[in-house]
Amino acid sequence: MSETELKSFADVRRHSQELAAQRAGDERAPRWGKIAKRITWMVLIAGAFLVYYLFDKLEQALSLLG
């Protein structure tokens, strides 16, 4: 809808609500995608530190045996 087709305040309001609805629908998926990506990276980093810690403790335990 072009600006010349907007004749009254009701048309302008309806047009702005349509645009807001389109933006809201477009922004939800990327926002959830960013949240999921951040959570995935945090879990991977925490897992990497846990594995590093456990291997360090395993190395210490094995050095006591031999």
Protein Blocks (a to p, Z undefined) as FASTA:
>chain_A
ZZklpmbfklmmmmmmmmmmmmmmmmmmmmmmmmmmmmmmmmmmmmmmmmmmmmmmmmmm
mmmmZZ
